[in-house]
Amino acid sequence: MEFFTVTLGNLLSAIAFIIGGVSFAYTIRGDVKSAVLRLDNVERELHELRKVVVSIARQEERMNAIDQRLLAQGQRMDDCVRRLDRYLDPPLK
């Protein structure tokens, strides 16, 4: 029955393992808390960045719409000039 005997060395080893495990758990817990805080900050930044990107996309669409309207207006003006040229400068016979 030597297997079931408890010596001072065995007891100290068990206590050391328990203290080591508890300290490891608290260390990991602190690291997780700091990682959570950092990730919260990153999420806030990403939220703000998403707002900026959406705003830029809206502005780009507005600029594209203005560009299309200007092109259409230019085409209408070119058509008017062509019509007026026909009346003002009749072809020579």
C-alpha positions as CSV (number, residue, x, y, z in Angstrom):
1,M,0.0,0.0,0.0
2,E,2.9,2.3,-0.6
3,F,0.9,3.8,-3.5
4,F,-1.6,5.5,-1.1
5,T,1.0,7.1,1.2
6,V,1.1,10.9,1.2
7,T,4.4,12.5,1.8
8,L,5.3,16.1,2.4
9,G,6.8,16.3,-1.1
10,N,3.6,15.0,-2.7
11,L,1.6,17.5,-0.7
12,L,3.8,20.4,-1.7
13,S,3.7,19.4,-5.3
14,A,-0.1,19.2,-5.3
15,I,-0.3,22.6,-3.6
16,A,2.1,24.1,-6.2
17,F,0.1,22.7,-9.1
18,I,-3.1,24.1,-7.6
19,I,-1.6,27.6,-7.0
20,G,0.0,27.5,-10.5
21,G,-3.4,26.6,-12.1
22,V,-5.2,29.3,-10.2
23,S,-2.6,31.9,-11.1
24,F,-2.7,30.8,-14.7
25,A,-6.5,31.1,-14.8
26,Y,-6.3,34.7,-13.3
27,T,-3.6,35.7,-15.8
28,I,-5.6,34.4,-18.7
29,R,-8.7,36.1,-17.4
30,G,-6.9,39.4,-17.3
31,D,-5.5,38.9,-20.8
32,V,-9.0,38.2,-22.1
33,K,-10.4,41.3,-20.4
34,S,-7.7,43.5,-22.0
35,A,-8.4,41.8,-25.4
36,V,-12.1,42.5,-25.1
37,L,-11.4,46.1,-24.3
38,R,-9.2,46.4,-27.4
39,L,-11.7,44.6,-29.6
40,D,-14.5,47.0,-28.4
41,N,-12.3,49.9,-29.4
42,V,-11.7,48.3,-32.8
43,E,-15.5,47.7,-33.3
44,R,-16.2,51.4,-32.5
45,E,-13.6,52.5,-35.0
46,L,-15.0,50.1,-37.6
47,H,-18.5,51.5,-37.0
48,E,-17.2,55.0,-37.6
49,L,-15.3,53.9,-40.7
50,R,-18.4,52.2,-42.1
51,K,-20.3,55.5,-41.7
52,V,-17.5,57.4,-43.6
53,V,-17.4,54.8,-46.4
54,V,-21.2,54.9,-46.8
55,S,-21.0,58.7,-46.9
56,I,-18.3,58.6,-49.6
57,A,-20.3,56.2,-51.6
58,R,-23.3,58.4,-51.5
59,Q,-21.3,61.4,-52.5
60,E,-19.8,59.4,-55.4
61,E,-23.3,58.5,-56.6
62,R,-24.4,62.1,-56.4
63,M,-21.3,63.1,-58.4
64,N,-22.1,60.5,-61.0
65,A,-25.7,61.7,-61.3
66,I,-24.5,65.3,-61.7
67,D,-22.1,64.1,-64.4
68,Q,-24.9,62.3,-66.3
69,R,-27.2,65.4,-66.1
70,L,-24.4,67.6,-67.4
71,L,-23.7,65.2,-70.3
72,A,-27.4,65.1,-71.1
73,Q,-27.6,68.9,-71.0
74,G,-24.6,69.1,-73.3
75,Q,-26.2,66.7,-75.8
76,R,-29.4,68.8,-75.8
77,M,-27.4,71.9,-76.4
78,D,-25.5,70.3,-79.3
79,D,-28.8,69.2,-80.8
80,C,-30.2,72.8,-80.5
81,V,-27.1,74.2,-82.2
82,R,-27.3,71.7,-85.0
83,R,-31.0,72.6,-85.6
84,L,-30.1,76.3,-85.5
85,D,-27.2,75.8,-87.9
86,R,-29.6,74.3,-90.4
87,Y,-31.8,77.4,-90.3
88,L,-29.1,80.0,-90.1
89,D,-26.7,78.5,-92.7
90,P,-28.8,76.9,-95.4
91,P,-26.8,74.6,-97.6
92,L,-25.4,76.1,-100.8
93,K,-26.9,74.9,-104.1
